[in-house]
Each structure stands twice: as C-alpha cells, then as structure tokens.
Amino acid sequence: MKTTNIHHKIWIIYCILICIPFYCWNAPQKALAAEPNNSLTVDKFIHEALGSIELPQVQGPLYLECSLPKNHFYLGERVPATVTLYVGNLVVNNVDWPTLSQPEFMLDKNGNYSEQKLRINGRSYQVIKFPCLLSPLQTGSLQLGPINETLYLPTTTGRQRTTNVTTDPIRVRVSDLPSQGRPENFSGGVGNFYLNVSATPHQVKLGEPITIRMAISGSGNLQVVSAPLLNKNTTGLKVYPALKKADSQTAGRVIFEQIVIPVDTHAKQVGPFSFTYFNPNSGKYNHIVSPALSISVKANANFKNDEQNPSTPDLAHSNIASIKPNLDAIYPSGQLWVQMPCFWIWHLIAVFLLLGAIFYRKYTQFLQSDSPRARALRSSNLAKEQMAAVQNLSEEGRYDDFLDQLHQILREFLAERYELAAAGMTGSVVGILSQKGVPPEILQEIQSFFEQYDSHRFAHLQFQQDEAIQLLEKVKQIIAFFDKF
C-alpha cells in the first residue's frame, strides 16, 4: 500500500494598523497623540513634522477659561477674547452667554458661539467657544474676572439644577492713550480703521447739493469715533456739518454723510479728507488721508447766493423745506388759550377736584379702619343720625319706643367707641369708663340715664313729654362731651 503524504501550507497575513489619534487645539497644523493612561505624548516624528502646542489645563467635568491675545490694553480699545466652556460627561440645558459683573471692564458678544468635541487626557469634552469683545473702562493694573457662566443641569426629579462655572482671574495692565504726539483732530478711535469716501452726484448746477459719504470700517470702538475732517480750503463751497448714519446691513462699519453745496462754478474738487486714530498694536497715532473728489459745476440762472437769499433751507439739519413764504395764516389770530384767565381757572378747578377726590378716599378708608379715632367718629356720626329719628317718636307720643331707641343709641355709642359689648349694658358700665379717664360728672350723667330707663321700663312708671325731652337732651350732652373728649 502506497502512502501519500499531503502537506498544506497556510499563509497567515497580519495587517497591523497603527492608529494615531490626533488632538487639535487652536493651532493649525499642530497635533498631539493621546495615550490611554491619561498622559499626552508627542511622537518624535510628529514632533519634528508638526511641532508642539500648549494644552489647556482642564479640570473636572465642567471647566471655563478665558484666553486673551495680550495682557496690555489701552483705554478705549476693544480686545477680542474667547471664553471656552468644557463640558464632560454631563447633560447641560440652555447654555447662556458668559457674563462679567465688573465695573472696570465691559464684555460684549462678537458673533455666534461654536461647538466641537475634543478628547483631553482620555476624557471626551463638548467644547463651546464664545467669541467676545473686552473693553477696559479704567486704567492701571487690574484683575480681569472671574467671568461667570450659568448652567442648567437636569435632575432625576425632572427639575433643573443651576450651577455656576467661573474663570480664573487674569492680571492685565490698562494704559491711557499717550498725550505725546496726540493730534488736535484726533477722532477718538482706538483700533485699526480704513476710510472710504465717495460723492454723489459729481456733476451739479450751482446751488444743488452734493452728498459726501464717508465710510469708516475696521476693528475698534467705532461707536465713539467722530467724522473725518474736510480740508479747510473750501473756496466756492458751502459746507454743512457731517451727520452719522445708521448702517445695520454691514457690521464693523460706521457711515457719515456731509452736504456740500457749490456756490461758484470755479469749484473743481471736494476734499481731501483726513481721519486720525490710535493704533494699539503699534502704540502710535495713525493719520489717513483720502484724496479730493473731482466735481463739475455748471451755471444756474435760478441760483442766488445765501447772502442774497437768506431763506435757503438748512439741508444738513432738516429734510422739510417750507413752501409758504409767510406762515402767519396758519396761526390763530387774537389771544392764545394759555394767555386767557379761563384756561387757568379750568385747570385749577380740575386740580381741586382731583385733590378733593383723593382726600375723600383717604377719609373713607380712615373711617373703615379700627383705630380709636376712627371708632369715635363712626359712633358719633351714627348716634347723630339716629337722634333725629328718635325725636320724631317723642313728638308722636310713642314714648315706649322713644325710650327703647334712646337706650339703644347710648349703648351702641359707648360700645363702638370703647370696644365694649352693647348687649346687656347697664349702669355698671361707668366702672369701666372711669378706668378709661372719663370725668366723674359724665359718669354720673350716664349712671342717671340708665337708672331712669330701668325705673320707667321695669317699674312701669308713667312717662311724660317733659321727661322725654330731658332724657333726649341728656344723651345729646353725653355725646357732645365725648366728641370733645
């Protein structure tokens, strides 16, 4: 038997894939490799080819930092700053813009924020960058920050938890603009600016306006700059002050418009225009000059110079010109309303009515209060109203009803005034009134009234009209005394 040996050759090909994760940070064409042990190393080949960068010192799941291009500012300068928020393995809702509550600085937005994902020290972070503009408001060695960022974190109960993240303080130096070399026509601008001047139309007749449009663009405090200056040699031209125009279509630009009216056909140009600003990068004042603009002026038979025609409208301050040479017809003839006595009388009446309404409201609110004075006024007014009705009962001969009503009036009067119980009040009330400082003679009158009431009501004694009048006068005297008491 023949044995055949079969040999198999198995070729195993290993494909080794070397993965180098790159870490990018604020520097184009520079990268770092991250190792699993949370340390960052630079491969020698990558180091030689791409260079090295400085990594952010991120601490914890939430971190906020502020980066500045420099630490020396000038007063009035607008410095670009970037506030960066690092969010680790957390869910954050409603990220607000960073705030700076510091009177020495002002922090403004400079566009929209951007988001990206980075891996730092083996941990993934959601990185949000807020571009800002920092404006110093004071000079000296100052501490910037901390800048605050308010975050809203969800909880297991469905509610949001608020947490604040702040940046580390940064020491900066703010200098005033140098007085040496400052031009007299300094515009107040601090930054880097460009000037563009145009005129429309270029061909006009005498007396027709030319609009000079001066656009200042660049980076800096455009809100406070003044208009460029027109050359003082303006022979043959009537020049009006320059006015700032709002330009909402383009950011980083401010526009001034100036009206120029040629009054001489020999006027051939307008300008040149000059603009002076301070450059914080060089620390010097820069002077920009825009060349003169050529114009063509033709004769105008209808034109009269301003000295001969003083009614020429001021085109720089008003865009409405009167078409009537005389405006007297639109004003009323005779005395004006404000000069008439009745005008002021009606106004005074309205003022008095308003004051009276306010006083009446205050008085009614006072009567409804629970103060001793308010109770005294309420009890006195109510007693006086009821006394008139009681007197009618006496005249009709209804003495029993008269006596009951009079007794009720006095009880309610004393009860309301001194916070007592009106039901069941008898002559023993004088003991309580004596403790409240009521004089003995009034206490005697009150005691006498209650005794006369008891004798007529319970002893069934005959009641005469003279006695009714005496009791009525006695109650009136008691109430009158308490009104003065």
Secondary structure, DSSP 4 states (H G I P E B T S, - for coil): ---------------------EE--SSTT--EEE-TTS-EE--HHHHHHH---PPP---SSEEEEEE-S-SEEETT--EEEEEEEEE-S---BSPPPPB---TTEEEEE-S--EEEEEEETTEEEEEEEEEEEEEE-S-EEEEE---EEEEEEE-TTS-EEEEEEEPPPEEEEEEPPPSTT--TTEEEEEEEEEEEEEEE-SEEETT--EEEEEEEEEEE-GGGPPPPEEPS--TTEEE---EEE---SSSSEEEEEEEEEE-STT--EE--EEEEEEETTTTEEEEEEEPPEE-EEE--TT---TTT-TT---TTT-S---S-S--GGGSPPS--GGGSHHHHHHHHHHHHHHHHHHHHHHHHHHHTS-SHHHHHHHHHHHHHHHHHHHHHHHHTT-HHHHHHHHHHHHHHHHHHHHT---TT--TTHHHHHHHTT--HHHHHHHHHHHHHHHHHHHS-----HHHHHHHHHHHHHHHHHHHH-
